[in-house]
Amino acid sequence: MQRYYPKLAILCSLVSSHGMAAAMDQSGQSLLPFLEAGHYFEASISAADPEVSGRTLGTRPDLVNSGVDDYSTDNIRQNFQYYSAALKLQLKPELSFGILYDQPFGSDLHYPLKDNGSFSDPALSKQGTQINVDTQNLSLVLGYQAFKNFNLYAGPAFQNIKGDVSLRGLVYADLNGYNAMFKEDAAIGWLAGFAYQLPDIALKAALTYHSKIDHNINVSENILGTPLLLLDETETKISTPQSVNLDFQTSVTVSTLLYSNIRWVNWKDFVIRPTQFGALSERTTTTMSGGTYTGGFNLDDYQKDQWSASVGVAKKWTQQWSSAFDLSWDSGTGDPASIFNPTKGYWGIGLAIQYSPEPDYFISGGAKYFWLGDVTAQDGTYNLPLPGISEASKVGEFNDNHAIGYGLKIGYHF
């Protein structure tokens, strides 16, 4: 009976991908490969094909160009891929060690060049607003099975981050033409958790905490190529968010597994505010408010923390073939949302199929469809303590969007 369950659990983790989650959440930071029995290795690739488009709010006369009727953005999200791999070794019956690689956070967004000039600059730079963020994590995990069926685990997480941002269009007013290049930086965080397992009925419950990771990054800032030097150069602090994953699975029949995942990510405390951008934004708000507010605003931030959940069922049909199906939900990070991620969470449905030529190795593939939530986009000044600013900061509507995600995984027990 037990032989059916491990590979079903692996299949569940493939179809539960977080590829289109809120803000810049990407991989889902799963630690489930570390909880596999014995020695285990896996590698996977995930990809997404999103369609995210909107239109400028017609209620903003400052965003309207005379003689232009088309105020749509066209598709602003690029196709993207990310990778993960894991190696777990059972050193002793009570001691396990794992190396996990993933790309937990990322973004690839590009507003096309449009004559309306709302989110692009057809006159000077002939470019659209862009954001590109890439992170890579390498986690070393040590597990200790002090009691039967219990596993305590913890370890350091080494994270690398880099990115660039270009602001273009009438929505940015005086900040149109701003560029920032975030130079590559490495920093260390940690993770910890515990799991309870009853192998005979494939019951597994795991709670994992990932700490925030603080980066101090050198940022090169300019306006259309002219360096911004309003203040002395200082490093910009960016903290990738802390998160918690709760995973649960149990058998329903000898060949059927029920599984679920709940994830929380602390995006509400996430802020990007480069030195020169902050100084320029302070000048802007001072002028806007007639001197009553001089605090400026952030390049990017989020109103709410992200919650996501999935529930699914996996079925083993023969010794070689299995399948899994799940439903998932993501809360998003608030409405209105950042121009850098103008969606409000999603509802998703996924299907995966797995083939095991031999008992100790497999290949699995899956696809997932995402209905992305409708949202109003705001320009970053939404939370400023100025009368009427929350309405004035709204710049676009993004409705009826979707995405398709794909995944491929290979695994080997040895």
Disulfide bonds with the S-S distance in Angstrom:
none
